[in-house]
Amino acid sequence: NLFGKSHNALAPADVRVAQALADAATIGIIQQRTVQEANVLSDQLQTALDSRIVIEQAKGIYAERANVDMTVAWQALRNHSRNHNMRLRDVATAYIGGELELDIG
């Protein structure tokens, strides 16, 4: 028993085997944690990219309709987001879907 208080010490070969098993378990745990963290990061990056695409589409639509540049379109979306306590992606999605009208001009 590795954790017992027995007076019978383990043979050096048994200690090496136990240490090798502990090392292998540690490596497995670290690798799994690394994979999980990479998956979380990948999901977060994909969500950010998807949001950015929707926002850029909404900016383009607004800029065309209002005959303004992209900076003004960005400001209109951002202002609505702030004034109505909505996420920018939600504003953009609603605007693209025709569920939200933004003041033009």
Order of alpha helices (4+ residues) and beta strands (2+ residues): alpha-alpha-alpha
